[in-house]
Amino acid sequence: MLRDFLRDAGLPPQRSNPHVLLVACSGGPDSLALAEAASFFNRRGDYTVGAAVVDHGLQPGSAEIAEAAAGKLRGMGLSPVTVRRVQVPESGMGPEAAARTVRYEALDAAAEEAGADAVLLGHTLDDQAEQVLLGLARGSGTRSLAGMPARRGIYLRPFLGLRREEVEEICAAQGLEPWHDPTNADPAFARSRVRTSVLPFLENELGPGIAEALFRSSRILAQDADFLDAQAARTYARLRAEAAQTPGTDGPAETETPAAGGGPEEILLSEESLRDLPPAMRQRVLALAAAELGAARPSWERVRAVESLLRREGSAGPVQLAGKVSAYRQVRGKPVPQGGPSYGNLVFRKKSSA
């Protein structure tokens, strides 16, 4: 399974100049089973396999747990094996999100140092089902409900189609003794409640197969999201090009004001063209405009607020988005900050840091 997955990802086994893989391992059942599977190909010489253990320092004895995991990985013959100690900052994003951010920063650094072609993550079908349920609880859109991708950049998830009990069976068969993270059963975390209470309840009330059904839904939605995102990117590029060539009602439309950092500080898009788009496409295009100016992906509520400006009723804005980006519609006869009077455009502007 792992070999086929890597081959499909463009990383076929090869004895001459083998690809370098890095297993992200916590010492838990999923990542330990993945490391064991990868070690087989390492011994064969098909791949060069190392590992990285990230110690978040959030639990008593975390350093010892990380070193124990590293010892098991070295015993499998993996090299290099490094332990990365990180500090999880206190932030408004919550402890899980903050830990995830610093974890991937540490894995990025480990991959760069090892010259890795890919980093293998041990997420399973059960993790994916939990992710989809959490997305549903948040009222998320297609991309979020698609869950975790099997591949994103150098990060690969070969076990995404396996159940958690299957990887536990791999550990038992190989005589591995995984570490079980106590936070996985801590009701203080939403994911833990989904794992220990919500999914078992759904299985009991609706019958077995709920996790598999959620996984299938995530794969279908991932295909839909990929298609819509690609269409939105093409549509956004077209609207940007049209705005650059088409003068406004009262003067030329200034579609891009350079910022000090070299990127645009202001983007104009035709209101008429935006109104002609289907809502699913229009909302994605609006989000892309905000993202080009450096804003984090805006929430559905913020995108809807920007979209409401197109009705030309009430306030002309601005609607505040993340990253010091705002959106407003032009008022007839009023100049844009860096251009002459223009009308009929939605303006996205990033506040200058100067």
N, C-alpha and C positions, 0 to 999 in steps of 0.2 A: 504493500500500500504506500509506504513512504517513498520507495523508489519510483513508483508510477507518478506520485504527486510531484516529486522533484523533476522528473522528466517533463511532465506537462507544464511545469513552471519555467522550462527552458534551462534546467540544470541537470542534464543527464549524467549518469556515472561515467567517469573516465579515469583510467589509471595514469595517463600522462597529463601532468598539470591538473590535478583534480580540483574541483570547486571547493571553496572553503565555506563550511557551515558553522554557525554558532547557535547552540541551544540555550535559550533563556530558561533557567531552571531555578525554582524556588526550593526544591527538595520534596515537593508534594507529589501525589501519585501521577498526575497528568504529565508534568514536565519530566519527572524521573523516568516514566515509561517511554517518553519520546527520546530522551537521552539514550536509553538502552537500545532502542530501535536504531538510532543514528550510529551508535557505537559499532554495530555489526558492519555497516558499510565503511566505517572508519578502519576497522580491522582488515577488511578486504582490500582497502586501498582505493575504493571507488570515490571517496570524498575525504577531505581533511576536516575533522570535526573537533571543535572546541566548545566551550560553554562559558556562560556568565551568570553569576548569582548576584542578585541585587538585595542588599540588606537595607531595609527601610528604617531600621532602628525604632520601630513603633511598639515592639513587645519586649518584655524582659527576656534576656538570653538570645536575642535575635542574632548577635554576632556568632555565638556558638552554633546556632542552627544553620547559619549560612556557611560556616566553615565545615560543618558536618556534611552538608550537601556537596560542597566543593570536593571533599575527600571521596565521596561516593563516585563523583564524576571522573576524578583522576583514576580511581580504581577501574573504571570502565575503559581507560585508555584515551580519554579525551584530552586534547591539549591544543591551545592553552586553556586553562580554567582560571578565571579571575573572579574575585569577590569585589563587588562595587558597593561601597557604603555611601548612602545618600541621606540628606536631611530633608524631610517633608515639611514644606513651609506651611504656616497657617495662612489660609487665604479664604476668599469668599466662595471658592468653587467646591468646598467640602473636602474631607480627608481622603476619600477614595479617589476623587479626580486629581487632587494634588499629588497623591502617591503615584498615580498612573503617569502623570506628567514627568516627574523626576525619574521614574523607572525607565521610561523610554529615552530620556536624555542619557541615562547611564548606558543603556543598551546601544544607543547610537554611537557613543564614544567607544564602547568595547568592540563593536563591529568594525569601526574605522581602524582601531589599533590592530585588530586581527586580520584586516584585509578581507573580511567576510563577504561572500557573495549573497548570503541570505542569513537571516536570524529566524530560527524555528521557535514557535510558540505552541504551548501545549493545550490550548483551548479545545473543549470537546463540544459535542452536540448539546449536552445539558447546559453548558455555559451559554451557547447560542440561544437556547430556549429561554433561559433566564433573561438574556439581553433583550429579546423581543418583548417579553412580558413587561419589563421595566419601561421600554419604549411606549408600549400601549398605555401604561399607567400615566406617563407624562403627556400623552396626547400628541405623540411625535408623528412626523411625516414618513414618506416612503423610504428615504435614505436611512433614517434611524431604525425603522422597523425591519430593514434588510439585515440588521445586526452586524456582526463582525465579518469583514471580507476574508476569504480564504487567502488572499494576497493583497498586500498594500505596500508598495515599494519593495524594500528588502525583507519585509516581515511576512512570513509564511505560517499558515496554520494547518499542518497536515492531518491533525486528528479531529478536525471540525465535524467529520461525519461519524465519529465513534461515540458511543455512550460512555459515561463515566465508569460504569461497572466493568466495561471492557478494558479500560486502561488499568483499573485496579487488578484485573485478572492477569494482565501482563506483568505487573509488579510481583504478584504472588508467584507466578510461574517462574520468574527469574530470581526469586529469593530476595527481592528488593524490599527495604523497609522505609517507606516514604514517611515524611513528616506531614502531619495533618494540622493545617492552620486553624487555630481556635476561632478566628474571626469569621470563618465560614458558617459557624453555628451561632454567632452573636446576633441576637435580634435587634441590636442597635443599628445594624446595616440593612438597608432595603434589599440588597441582593441576597443576604443571608436569609431574610424572611421569605423571599421568593423560593429559595432553594429548600428550606426546611418546612415551610408551611403551605405556601400558595400552590406550587406545582404538585405536591402530594395530595392536596385537597382537590385539585382539578382532576387528577388521575382517579381519585376515589369517587368523585361525583359524575364524571363524564366518561370514565373508562380509560384503559391503558392506551398509550400511543400519543398522549398530548405533547410530550417533548418532541417526538418525531414530526408531528403535525406543525408545530411552531417552527421547526427547522425547515420543513418544506416551504412554508410561507415565507421565511426569510430568503430562501434561494429565489423564489418567484419574484419577490419584491426587489431583490438585488438586481435582477435582470431589468425590471421596469425602471428602477432608479438609474441604472447605467444608461439606458436609452434616453430617458428624459433629460438627464444631465448633459449628455452629448448634444441633444437637440437644443437645449437651452444655451450651451456654449456657442453653437453656431449662430443661433438667433441673436444672442448678445453681440457677437462680433459684427453681424450684419447691421444691427441698429447703431452700433458705434460708428461704423463706416458711413452709414447714411447721414448721421448727425454731423459728421465731419465735412460732408459735401453739400448739405442742404442748408441754405440761409434761413434764418427765422423770419417771422412775419414782418418785423420791423428792422431787421438787420442780421448780419451773419451770426450763426450760433457758435459760441466759443465752447468747443467740446472737451478741450483738455488744457488745463493750466498747469504747467510744470511745477512740481514741488521742489523744495530744496534738496530732497534726497534723490531726485531724478524721476520719480513716478508722478502720475497725475495728482493734482490737488482738487480738481473739479471735473465732473463728468455730466454731460447733458444727454438726455434721451428724449426722443419725440413722444409726446403724450399720445398723439393719434396712433402711432405705431404700437405703443404699449397697450392701448385700449383694444386694439385689434387682435391681440394675442389671447389664446385660451388662458384661463386663470392659472392652471398648473404651470404653464410656460412663463407667463408674466411674472409670477411670484419668484420663480427661479432666476429670471433675468434681473429683477430688482435686487435679489440677494447677491448676484454676481457683480453688479455695479458697486454695491457696498464693499464687497470683498476686494475689488480692485484698488480701492482707496485704503485698504488695510484694516477694515473693520472685521471683527469676528462674525461668523455666520449669524445673521440676525434671527431672532425668534419669529415664529409664525405670526404672533401678535404685532411685532414691529413691522414685518413685511406688509401685513394687512393695513397697518396705519399709513405706510407709504402709498400703498395701492389706493387708499381712500382719497388721496390728493387728486387722483385722475378724474374724480367726479366733478371737480371744480365747484364744490359746494362748501361754504364755510371757510375755515382757515386755509391759507396757502402754505402752512407749515411754519417753521421747520419741524420735521419729525426726527428726534434724536436717535441715533443708532450707536452701537459700540465703537470704540476706537476713535472717538472725537469726529465721527462722520454724521452728517445730517442730510436730510432730503427735504426739498421744498419745490413748489411749482412757481414758475416765473409769473409775475404780474405784468399785465400789458403796459408797455411803455417804460418799464423799469429796467435799468441795465443790470447785467450780471456783474459780479465783482470785478472780473477781469475782461469785460467786453462791453459792447454797446447794447442798446435796447434789443430785446428778443422776446418772443412769445411762443407758447405752445410746447415748451420743454419741461421735463422734470429734471431738477438739478440735484446732483449728489456732490457734496462738498466736504472736504476734510479740513478741520481747523488747523491753521498753521501753528507749528510748535515754536515759531520765532517770537 
